[in-house]
């Protein structure tokens, strides 16, 4: 049977950890609860068959690759563990102390110490988190504030962790789908660079001895190869400057609006981006409403969490009409930017008084649509990239062959 490592907390607040053999994680959870322990973290033990010394070296080596700031994954882990501790009956102060002792990295420990000190100083947890907006988003802070107001902070944090987990799965699915195209583009660039820098210059002296004007395609390839061979080092700072310029220009609201608008109009990619945004929008708003945040306040928060400024900007008009008493679903449909299925489901939920439930269903529907859209997008993108690489490499080879054929005619 596989070996699982676990961390659990008892009713008194003491944390225990260890390893157990079981068929699956559910069996571990049942065994820990039979012992009066609340499981905080369960994972399949890696390298269980290794000697302790070897495993210790591996852990020590892994420290070199630890992030130097608090990441999204850290926030998710903190949220899940804090929810478990609070639901086990521990006071907030004691729960934060335990999280500090269990912190995986120094930045996480320092951040948690600051939160604990603020809480001990009389601040609410939401106020302590709000002072660290570089780590905790407005959405996160408002969910915690709603949990404090309702007196169910542990339950609310558990729901928040589940929402963050679903959003993480969505991000990871998109990133995983982009791995193969990224590798393909990298291989294409490397192949072209090798041809231009190492192969093409070998023909330059031969072409020069022929004393005949080369075809224009051959001249272009040779000039490009010579330039790259002599000035390849200059391309590194040039690319870095271009990336910096592009990112700075992307912060301009007008430029970003034009860019996001064009992205939404692109075939396949625009549809995929729209579905990703709708899934995130619906799940975030459902979480806010389900935890006591009003629809008006929830829309204002969700607007700031969306990645596409065109879709985000459309919510300003929806919020204005909602304040005028014109509802939510119909103004959202009138923007013409959100999918008709999503707006109709939201309208039904609004009219039936089950808006939170319908928003969750919209999120589930578009999570599945995103998975299908990614497959469809990759089905088109991969052959396009392969064909583009073939045309590019074939064009270089054909240009060189044109020069060689010209030399053969001269010899005849």
Order of alpha helices (4+ residues) and beta strands (2+ residues): beta-beta-alpha-beta-alpha-alpha-alpha-alpha-alpha-alpha-alpha-alpha-alpha-alpha-alpha-alpha-alpha-alpha-alpha-alpha
